[in-house]
């Protein structure tokens, strides 16, 4: 689809789309709305898939049998409410976060489980906080990092925090240290070397020194530099080769050269001489950009997709799907007979996962989910696994996009 057509589509955005944008922001920002499950994508480890289900329970799925493991689930009873992050794995343990709200009161938990049997590593409960936990988990060594909103019981506290948490089972104190942020954080944390990055709804991107991780003195001094985007940074940040790629709610996508920045950097300027750039996609960007072979793929909330030159930020092509894109697409090899081609599996907030060519943005096919998808799909053993907003895990043949199976992630029943 041409850029001209894309512009026309944007001008014809209806009230329902506007309402959707308000609602999707409200899910994370407004206290009196219940958190929405279904955003946590599957991760693979040891031949199993681990998914945070619609009710906020972490479950284990066996791709060989096509069944959930009935003896592996956390928590045992009611779920934690909603999980927005994919799980992260450190050694023999797996970690995730969840939260729920009742009116102005929100309860969140950071938890770690043994991969083998699902038993909690920090006792019956993990780290409990009166806050919202939205966004990806960062990992460095045996430390995990999360971003929060304000802490409910702290009347004079900050509007958001960056937490460093010890993943060890025998830690005397789970929290190593924390840093106050200027606003709520929903972007999650990404780690690149000895630096962690986190964004806030004030539009501030923080670069935080995570070397000497056990030193808890003067944690505020760990802030290496900040950058102020034109709009709120709501979605994840992608870090690669010393560069950062992210979108904001002022319709921009940024590339920053993190390795060239310091405390004296101009905090709101993009420096093209260092290879930095900014690109206006015309609508909010929530999903993290993904990169391959010198191309940055950017997805936006009106269903548009852009392929940008990684070095210059210039547009290679643009396309669109039906529905909104709130999670990153998945790159995979699509084979037709003897022909194998690279493609994007793009989740739609309306329905289905669309197959888009990385060459020119052409639509190549569709994985028919029959409902909305807000979690990044996973390709494993020639199948595409999709966590749908209806609470199901569906899997499809990568070769011909046909559905191969379906299981309910809450009760474990088949939904083929």
C-alpha positions as CSV (number, residue, x, y, z in Angstrom):
1,X,0.0,0.0,0.0
2,X,1.4,3.4,-0.9
3,X,2.3,6.2,1.5
4,X,-0.4,8.3,-0.1
5,X,-3.0,5.7,0.7
6,X,-1.7,5.4,4.2
7,X,-2.1,9.2,4.7
8,X,-5.7,8.9,3.5
9,X,-6.4,6.1,5.9
10,X,-5.1,8.2,8.8
11,X,-7.4,11.1,7.8
12,X,-10.3,8.7,7.8
13,X,-9.7,7.3,11.3
14,X,-13.1,7.0,12.9
15,X,-14.3,7.8,16.4
16,X,-14.1,4.1,17.2
17,X,-10.3,4.2,16.6
18,X,-10.0,7.3,18.7
19,X,-11.9,5.6,21.5
20,X,-9.7,2.6,21.2
21,X,-6.6,4.8,21.6
22,X,-8.1,6.3,24.7
23,X,-9.0,3.0,26.1
24,X,-5.6,1.3,25.5
25,X,-3.9,4.2,27.3
26,X,-6.4,4.0,30.1
27,X,-5.7,0.3,30.6
28,X,-2.3,1.4,31.9
29,X,-2.9,4.9,33.1
30,X,-6.3,5.1,34.8
31,X,-6.8,3.7,38.3
32,X,-10.4,2.7,38.0
33,X,-10.0,0.3,35.1
34,X,-9.3,-3.4,35.5
35,X,-6.0,-4.4,33.9
36,X,-6.4,-6.4,30.7
37,X,-4.9,-9.8,30.3
38,X,-3.7,-11.5,27.1
39,X,-0.7,-9.4,26.3
40,X,2.0,-11.8,27.6
41,X,3.6,-13.7,24.7
42,X,4.9,-17.3,25.0
43,X,8.6,-18.0,25.6
44,X,10.3,-21.4,25.0
45,X,12.7,-23.1,27.3
46,X,13.7,-26.8,27.5
47,X,11.0,-27.8,25.0
48,X,8.2,-26.2,26.9
49,X,6.3,-22.9,26.3
50,X,5.6,-20.6,29.3
51,X,2.8,-18.1,29.0
52,X,1.1,-15.6,31.3
53,X,-2.6,-16.4,30.8
54,X,-5.6,-14.1,30.6
55,X,-6.2,-14.3,34.3
56,X,-2.6,-13.6,35.4
57,X,-1.4,-17.1,36.0
58,X,1.9,-18.4,34.5
59,X,1.3,-21.8,32.9
60,X,3.5,-24.4,31.1
61,X,2.5,-25.9,27.7
62,X,3.9,-29.0,26.1
63,X,4.1,-28.6,22.3
64,X,4.7,-32.3,21.8
65,X,1.4,-33.3,23.5
66,X,-0.5,-30.1,22.8
67,X,-1.6,-29.9,26.4
68,X,-1.0,-27.7,29.4
69,X,0.9,-29.2,32.3
70,X,-1.8,-29.4,35.0
71,X,0.8,-29.7,37.8
72,X,2.7,-26.5,36.8
73,X,0.9,-23.2,37.4
74,X,1.5,-20.1,39.5
75,X,-0.4,-19.0,41.5
76,X,-2.4,-22.1,42.3
77,X,-5.7,-20.3,42.9
78,X,-6.8,-17.0,41.4
79,X,-4.4,-15.3,39.0
80,X,-2.5,-12.1,39.7
81,X,-4.8,-10.1,37.4
82,X,-2.8,-9.3,34.2
83,X,0.6,-10.0,32.9
84,X,1.9,-7.7,30.2
85,X,5.5,-9.0,30.1
86,X,6.9,-12.1,28.6
87,X,8.7,-14.3,31.2
88,X,12.5,-14.1,31.5
89,X,14.7,-17.1,32.4
90,X,17.8,-17.1,34.5
91,X,19.5,-20.5,35.0
92,X,17.0,-22.9,36.5
93,X,14.3,-20.3,37.3
94,X,11.7,-18.2,35.5
95,X,10.5,-14.7,36.5
96,X,7.5,-12.6,35.6
97,X,5.2,-9.9,37.1
98,X,1.5,-9.3,37.3
99,X,-0.9,-6.9,38.9
100,X,-4.6,-6.1,39.5
101,X,-6.5,-3.0,40.6
102,X,-9.7,-2.3,42.6
103,X,-10.5,1.3,42.3
104,X,-7.4,3.3,43.2
105,X,-5.8,0.4,44.9
106,X,-3.4,-1.7,42.8
107,X,-1.6,-4.8,44.0
108,X,1.4,-6.2,42.1
109,X,3.8,-9.1,42.5
110,X,7.2,-9.9,41.1
111,X,7.7,-13.7,41.3
112,X,10.3,-16.3,40.5
113,X,9.6,-20.0,40.0
114,X,11.6,-23.2,39.6
115,X,11.4,-24.2,35.9
116,X,11.2,-27.9,36.8
117,X,8.3,-28.0,39.2
118,X,6.9,-24.4,39.3
119,X,7.6,-23.9,43.0
120,X,8.1,-20.3,44.2
121,X,11.8,-19.5,44.9
122,X,11.0,-16.7,47.4
123,X,8.4,-18.5,49.5
124,X,4.7,-18.4,48.9
125,X,4.8,-14.9,47.5
126,X,7.4,-12.9,45.7
127,X,8.0,-9.1,46.0
128,X,4.6,-7.5,46.6
129,X,4.1,-3.8,45.7
130,X,1.1,-1.5,45.7
131,X,1.6,-0.4,42.1
132,X,1.1,-1.3,38.4
133,X,3.7,-3.4,36.6
134,X,3.4,-2.9,32.9
135,X,6.3,-3.6,30.5
136,X,9.2,-5.9,29.8
137,X,11.6,-7.2,32.4
138,X,15.3,-6.4,32.0
139,X,18.0,-8.9,33.0
140,X,21.8,-8.6,33.7
141,X,23.5,-11.5,35.3
142,X,21.4,-12.6,38.3
143,X,19.6,-9.2,38.6
144,X,16.3,-8.4,37.1
145,X,15.0,-4.8,36.6
146,X,11.4,-3.5,36.5
147,X,9.7,-0.2,36.1
148,X,6.6,0.8,38.2
149,X,4.1,3.5,38.6
150,X,3.8,5.3,42.0
151,X,3.8,3.1,45.1
152,X,0.3,3.3,46.7
153,X,1.3,3.5,50.3
154,X,3.9,6.2,49.7
155,X,2.0,9.5,49.8
156,X,5.1,11.6,49.2
157,X,6.8,9.1,46.9
158,X,7.7,9.4,43.3
159,X,5.3,8.8,40.4
160,X,7.4,5.9,39.2
161,X,10.5,3.8,40.1
162,X,13.2,1.7,38.6
163,X,13.9,-1.4,40.7
164,X,16.9,-3.7,40.8
165,X,15.9,-7.0,42.2
166,X,18.1,-10.0,43.2
167,X,17.0,-13.2,41.5
168,X,18.9,-15.4,43.9
169,X,16.9,-17.9,45.9
170,X,18.9,-17.2,49.1
171,X,18.9,-13.4,48.8
172,X,18.6,-11.7,52.2
173,X,16.8,-8.8,50.6
174,X,15.1,-9.1,47.2
175,X,15.4,-5.4,46.4
176,X,18.9,-4.3,45.8
177,X,18.1,-0.6,45.3
178,X,15.6,1.6,43.4
179,X,15.7,5.0,41.6
180,X,12.8,7.5,41.5
181,X,11.5,8.4,38.1
182,X,9.7,11.6,36.9
183,X,6.5,9.7,36.0
184,X,4.8,6.4,35.6
185,X,6.8,3.8,33.7
186,X,5.1,1.4,31.3
187,X,7.9,0.9,28.8
188,X,9.6,-1.9,30.7
189,X,13.4,-2.1,30.9
190,X,16.0,-3.1,28.3
191,X,19.6,-3.8,29.1
192,X,22.6,-3.3,26.9
193,X,26.0,-4.1,28.5
194,X,26.4,-2.2,31.8
195,X,23.5,0.2,31.1
196,X,19.7,-0.3,31.6
197,X,17.2,1.9,29.8
198,X,13.7,2.8,30.8
199,X,11.1,5.3,29.6
200,X,8.3,7.2,31.3
201,X,5.0,8.7,30.5
202,X,6.6,12.2,30.9
203,X,8.6,11.3,27.8
204,X,11.9,10.8,29.6
205,X,14.3,8.1,28.6
206,X,16.8,7.2,31.4
207,X,20.2,5.6,30.9
208,X,21.1,3.9,34.2
209,X,24.5,2.5,35.2
210,X,24.1,-1.1,36.4
211,X,27.7,-1.9,37.0
212,X,28.8,-2.6,40.6
213,X,25.2,-3.9,41.0
214,X,25.5,-4.7,44.7
215,X,26.4,-1.1,45.7
216,X,23.2,0.4,47.0
217,X,24.6,3.7,48.1
218,X,23.5,6.9,46.2
219,X,21.5,5.0,43.7
220,X,20.3,8.3,42.1
221,X,24.0,8.8,41.0
222,X,23.5,5.8,38.6
223,X,21.6,8.0,36.1
224,X,24.1,8.5,33.3
225,X,22.0,10.7,31.1
226,X,18.4,11.4,30.1
227,X,16.7,12.2,26.8
228,X,13.3,13.9,26.5
229,X,11.1,12.7,23.7
230,X,8.3,14.8,22.2
231,X,5.6,12.5,23.7
232,X,5.1,9.8,26.3
233,X,7.2,6.7,26.0
234,X,4.6,4.0,26.6
235,X,6.1,1.0,24.6
236,X,9.2,-1.1,24.9
237,X,12.7,0.1,23.9
238,X,14.9,-1.9,21.6
239,X,18.7,-1.8,22.2
240,X,21.2,-3.1,19.7
241,X,24.9,-2.4,18.9
242,X,25.0,0.7,21.2
243,X,21.8,2.2,19.6
244,X,18.3,2.6,21.0
245,X,15.1,2.4,19.0
246,X,11.7,3.4,20.4
247,X,8.4,5.2,19.7
248,X,6.4,7.8,21.5
249,X,2.8,8.9,21.7
250,X,3.6,12.0,19.6
251,X,3.8,9.7,16.5
252,X,7.7,9.6,16.4
253,X,10.2,6.8,16.2
254,X,13.7,7.5,17.4
255,X,17.2,6.1,16.9
256,X,19.6,7.3,19.6
257,X,23.3,6.6,19.6
258,X,23.6,5.6,23.3
259,X,27.4,5.1,23.2
260,X,28.0,8.7,22.2
261,X,25.7,10.3,24.9
262,X,26.8,11.5,28.3
263,X,25.6,13.7,31.1
264,X,26.3,16.8,29.0
265,X,24.3,15.6,26.0
266,X,21.5,17.9,24.7
267,X,18.7,16.0,26.3
268,X,16.0,16.8,23.8
269,X,18.0,16.9,20.5
270,X,18.6,14.2,18.0
271,X,22.1,14.4,16.7
272,X,22.2,13.3,13.0
273,X,26.0,13.6,12.9
274,X,26.1,10.6,15.3
275,X,23.8,8.6,13.2
276,X,20.7,9.5,15.2
277,X,17.3,10.1,13.5
278,X,13.6,10.7,14.2
279,X,10.8,9.6,11.9
280,X,7.2,10.7,12.1
281,X,4.8,7.8,11.4
282,X,1.7,10.0,11.9
283,X,0.1,8.0,14.8
284,X,1.0,6.6,18.2
285,X,3.7,3.9,18.4
286,X,3.3,1.4,21.2
287,X,5.1,-1.7,19.9
288,X,8.9,-2.0,20.1
289,X,10.7,-1.6,16.7
290,X,12.5,-4.7,15.5
291,X,15.7,-4.8,13.4
292,X,17.2,-7.2,10.8
293,X,19.8,-6.8,8.1
294,X,20.0,-3.0,8.4
295,X,16.2,-2.5,8.3
296,X,14.1,-1.2,11.2
297,X,10.4,-2.4,11.2
298,X,8.1,0.0,13.0
299,X,4.4,-0.8,13.8
300,X,1.8,1.8,14.8
301,X,-1.6,1.9,16.4
302,X,-3.5,2.5,13.1
303,X,-2.2,-0.8,11.7
304,X,0.5,0.8,9.6
305,X,4.0,-0.8,9.2
306,X,7.1,1.0,8.1
307,X,10.4,-0.4,6.9
308,X,13.1,2.2,7.6
309,X,16.8,2.2,6.7
310,X,18.6,1.6,9.9
311,X,21.5,4.0,9.1
312,X,19.5,7.0,7.9
313,X,15.9,6.5,9.0
314,X,14.6,6.9,5.4
315,X,11.6,4.9,4.4
316,X,12.0,1.8,2.3
317,X,8.3,0.9,2.2
318,X,5.1,1.3,4.1
319,X,2.1,-1.0,4.4
320,X,-0.9,-1.6,6.6
321,X,-3.1,-4.3,8.1
322,X,-6.7,-4.3,9.5
323,X,-6.7,-3.4,13.2
324,X,-4.2,-1.9,15.7
325,X,-0.7,-3.1,16.4
326,X,0.3,-3.0,20.1
327,X,2.9,-5.7,20.2
328,X,6.0,-6.3,18.0
329,X,5.7,-8.6,14.9
330,X,7.8,-11.7,14.7
331,X,10.3,-12.3,11.8
332,X,10.2,-15.8,10.3
333,X,11.0,-17.8,7.2
334,X,8.0,-18.5,5.1
335,X,8.3,-21.4,2.6
336,X,6.3,-22.0,-0.5
337,X,7.5,-25.2,-2.3
338,X,11.2,-24.7,-2.8
339,X,11.0,-21.0,-2.2
340,X,11.8,-19.6,1.2
341,X,11.2,-15.9,2.0
342,X,11.5,-13.7,5.0
343,X,8.3,-12.3,6.4
344,X,6.7,-10.5,9.4
345,X,4.0,-12.1,11.4
346,X,2.0,-9.0,12.5
347,X,-0.5,-9.4,15.4
348,X,-3.7,-7.4,14.9
349,X,-5.8,-5.9,17.8
350,X,-8.8,-6.5,15.6
351,X,-8.2,-10.2,14.6
352,X,-5.7,-12.5,13.1
353,X,-1.9,-12.4,12.5
354,X,-1.0,-11.0,9.1
355,X,2.0,-12.2,7.0
356,X,3.8,-9.3,5.5
357,X,6.8,-9.5,3.1
358,X,10.0,-7.8,4.4
359,X,10.9,-7.0,0.8
360,X,8.1,-4.6,-0.2
361,X,5.4,-4.9,2.5
362,X,3.0,-7.0,0.4
363,X,0.4,-9.1,2.2
364,X,1.4,-12.8,1.8
365,X,-1.2,-14.5,3.9
366,X,-2.9,-14.6,7.3
367,X,-3.0,-16.8,10.3
368,X,-6.7,-16.8,11.2
369,X,-7.2,-16.4,14.9
370,X,-10.8,-15.3,14.8
371,X,-10.2,-12.7,17.4
372,X,-7.8,-9.9,18.6
373,X,-4.1,-10.6,19.3
374,X,-2.0,-8.2,21.5
375,X,0.9,-10.5,22.3
376,X,4.0,-11.1,20.1
377,X,3.7,-14.5,18.4
378,X,6.4,-17.2,18.8
379,X,7.8,-19.4,16.0
380,X,9.0,-22.8,17.4
381,X,9.5,-26.1,15.5
382,X,7.8,-24.9,12.3
383,X,4.7,-23.7,14.1
384,X,3.6,-20.2,15.0
385,X,2.1,-19.9,18.5
386,X,-0.3,-17.1,19.2
387,X,-1.8,-16.0,22.6
388,X,-5.2,-14.6,21.7
389,X,-7.2,-12.1,23.7
390,X,-9.9,-14.8,24.2
391,X,-7.5,-16.6,26.4
392,X,-6.5,-19.3,24.0
393,X,-3.1,-20.5,22.7
394,X,-3.4,-21.3,19.0
395,X,-0.7,-22.8,16.8
396,X,-0.4,-22.7,13.0
397,X,1.8,-24.3,10.4
398,X,4.4,-21.8,9.3
399,X,4.4,-23.4,5.8
400,X,0.7,-23.0,4.9
401,X,-0.8,-20.9,7.8
402,X,-3.4,-23.6,8.7
403,X,-4.3,-24.0,12.3
404,X,-2.8,-27.1,13.9
405,X,-4.3,-26.9,17.4
406,X,-5.8,-24.8,20.2
407,X,-5.8,-25.0,24.0
408,X,-7.5,-22.9,26.6
409,X,-4.8,-21.3,28.8
410,X,-7.0,-21.1,31.9
411,X,-8.7,-24.5,32.2
412,X,-6.5,-26.4,29.8
413,X,-9.4,-27.7,27.6
414,X,-9.0,-28.2,23.9
415,X,-10.5,-25.6,21.6
416,X,-9.6,-27.0,18.2
